[in-house]
Amino acid sequence: MGQPYFWQDNLTAQKISREFTTLKNHAEAWKNLETEIHDLEGLVELAVVESDKALESELQAKFKRLEAQFERIRLTTFLGGKYDNHSAILSIHAGAGGTDAQDWAEILLRMYLRWAEARGLKTQVIDESRGTEAGIKSVVFEVMGEYAYGYLKSEAGVHRLVRQSPFNSSASRETSFALVEVLPIIEQEEFKLNMDDVELEAKTSRGHGGQSVNTTYSAIRAVHKPTGTTVTIQNERSQAQNKEQAIKILTAKIAHLEEQRQLEERLKLRGEYHSAEWGNQIRSYVLHPYKMVKDHRTNYETSDTQSVLDGDLDEFIKAYLEFSLERQ
């Protein structure tokens, strides 16, 4: 970075600068933790010498905070994938089940937004299709910040909810499904999408958003012709903005397809490949007749369903990252 020619190739320079910032932050986090541990050791020795019992609860609280801090930093050592330190694009799609499934999709959206908020990550809804009575049919949103994709990739798959339905008079037990897709936000210099392979179509938007949405050709449909992958973005912003978002998401999808193809080939050689279809749910959330959230890949489970739905996903993410590391 200190070379005089460094900024001549702007895209490469930006990539290296981001990599430097990531490594610097990672190193500083370990150094700061080490300093705080040494400080705590000094306080413990002082408390022992002076037989100061009043400090005991304070020292225990500091130890627990440092232990949690260590665990968060340790998890980043598992995130060595090509795009793990990138921001993420999440899509949530309600499955069959009408209003219950659409409500479940919105509950999942709230769960991920709360998780991101607790970690200081920024979020932005890109596209949303509301349900007729309640909930959402589908939503696309960004989670922006370091390692957002590396953590959230654990959430990709089908999520199953079992509960008493709030949408019928008998309050019968219902099972709802929602599909979560997770993609990394990819920069231009990392993966070049061949625009000759992309067909763009402008069309009128449908659904909520006001009359202007339905009467202007602001919606954009982008199709990757070789794979048939399609992205449609419609909202109240301009056609140019929708086009930019559609291409960004399509680029992420095609790059992810290539990554998955390579992974599937490795897993097939080892006899471990399973397709991510609707029937293969990754996690079940049971609210009735008992309370439990269980991840079917790692077998990690908890009875504290409310905390999970409020965004406390760290233990599930940790279990998945450790599970993935073992598979590799």
Long-range contacts (C-beta under 8 A, 24 or more apart in sequence): 11-187, 11-188, 11-189, 12-189, 14-187, 14-189, 15-187, 15-189, 15-190, 22-85, 22-146, 25-146, 26-73, 26-76, 29-73, 30-73, 33-66, 33-69, 33-70, 33-73, 36-66, 36-69, 37-66, 40-66, 71-318, 72-314, 75-151, 75-317, 75-318, 75-321, 76-147, 76-150, 78-150, 78-321, 78-322, 78-324, 78-325, 79-147, 79-150, 79-151, 79-321, 81-150, 81-153, 82-259, 83-149, 83-150, 83-184, 83-186, 83-190, 83-255, 83-259, 84-147, 84-149, 84-150, 84-153, 84-184, 85-146, 85-147, 85-149, 85-150, 86-148, 86-149, 86-150, 86-184, 86-185, 86-186, 87-142, 87-143, 87-144, 87-145, 87-148, 87-149, 87-184, 87-185, 88-142, 88-143, 88-148, 88-149, 88-152, 88-153, 88-182, 88-183, 88-184, 88-185, 89-126, 89-140, 89-141, 89-142, 89-143, 89-182, 89-183, 89-184, 89-185, 89-248, 89-249, 89-252, 90-140, 90-141, 90-142, 90-143, 90-152, 90-155, 90-180, 90-181, 90-182, 90-183, 91-138, 91-139, 91-140, 91-180, 91-181, 91-183, 92-136, 92-138, 92-139, 92-178, 92-179, 92-180, 92-181, 93-137, 93-138, 93-178, 93-179, 93-181, 94-131, 94-135, 94-136, 94-137, 94-138, 94-176, 94-178, 95-158, 95-176, 95-177, 95-178, 95-179, 95-278, 96-177, 97-174, 97-175, 97-176, 97-177, 99-131, 99-132, 99-133, 99-134, 99-135, 99-167, 100-165, 100-167, 100-174, 100-176, 101-135, 101-176, 101-177, 101-178, 102-131, 102-133, 102-134, 102-135, 102-136, 102-137, 103-131, 103-134, 103-135, 103-166, 103-167, 103-176, 104-135, 104-159, 104-161, 104-176, 104-177, 104-178, 105-135, 105-136, 105-137, 105-138, 105-139, 105-178, 106-131, 106-134, 106-135, 106-136, 106-139, 107-161, 107-309, 108-159, 108-178, 108-180, 109-136, 109-139, 109-141, 110-309, 110-311, 111-308, 111-309, 111-310, 111-311, 111-313, 112-141, 112-143, 112-152, 112-155, 112-311, 113-141, 113-311, 114-310, 114-311, 115-311, 115-312, 115-313, 116-143, 116-145, 116-148, 116-311, 117-311, 118-311, 119-145, 120-145, 121-145, 121-148, 126-233, 126-235, 126-245, 126-249, 127-232, 127-233, 127-234, 127-235, 127-245, 128-235, 129-207, 130-207, 130-208, 133-167, 134-167, 140-233, 140-249, 142-185, 144-185, 149-182, 149-183, 149-184, 149-185, 151-317, 152-182, 152-317, 153-182, 154-316, 154-317, 154-320, 154-321, 154-324, 155-180, 155-182, 155-282, 155-313, 156-180, 156-181, 156-182, 156-276, 156-282, 157-276, 157-280, 157-281, 157-282, 157-283, 158-276, 158-277, 158-278, 158-279, 158-280, 158-281, 158-282, 159-281, 159-282, 159-283, 159-284, 159-285, 160-281, 160-283, 160-284, 160-285, 161-284, 161-285, 161-287, 162-284, 162-285, 162-286, 162-287, 162-288, 163-286, 163-287, 163-288, 164-287, 164-288, 173-288, 173-289, 177-278, 177-281, 179-278, 183-249, 183-252, 183-253, 183-256, 184-252, 184-255, 184-256, 185-248, 185-252, 186-251, 186-252, 186-255, 190-255, 191-251, 191-254, 191-255, 193-224, 193-247, 193-250, 193-251, 193-254, 197-224, 197-225, 197-226, 198-222, 198-223, 198-224, 198-225, 198-247, 198-250, 199-223, 199-225, 200-243, 200-246, 202-239, 205-234, 205-235, 206-234, 207-234, 209-234, 209-235, 209-236, 210-236, 212-236, 218-242, 220-245, 220-246, 221-246, 222-246, 222-247, 222-250, 224-250, 224-253, 224-254, 227-254, 227-257, 229-253, 229-254, 229-257, 272-327, 283-316, 285-309, 295-319, 295-320, 297-323, 298-322, 298-323
